[in-house]
Amino acid sequence: MALMITDECINCDVCEPECPNEAIFLGPEIYQIDPGKCTECVGHFDEPQCVQVCPVACIPLNPEHIEDRETLWRKYRRLTLKVEPGEGGAA
């Protein structure tokens, strides 16, 4: 699953620079996560870095974007252009 930021966000600015995929951005009121870029840090780290640094624990899994670890791995490979021949490199 991609992650999401809930309205408990206090806009502390610590999550955005931690995201290796640049999936976190400041929305109209609070930070948001682009589910098309979020891999839960699969391919980069063992755990989502935004969750690790969030002081208010407002970054749960997004139930609207259910993805298993293999799907997140494929997304990571697509985002980092590490697609093997025959894997369909079209994004």
Secondary structure, DSSP 8 states (H G I E B T S, - for coil): --B---TT----SSSGGG-TT--EEE-SSSEEE-TTT--TTTTT-SS-HHHHH-TT----B-TTS---HHHHHHHHHHHTT---TTS----
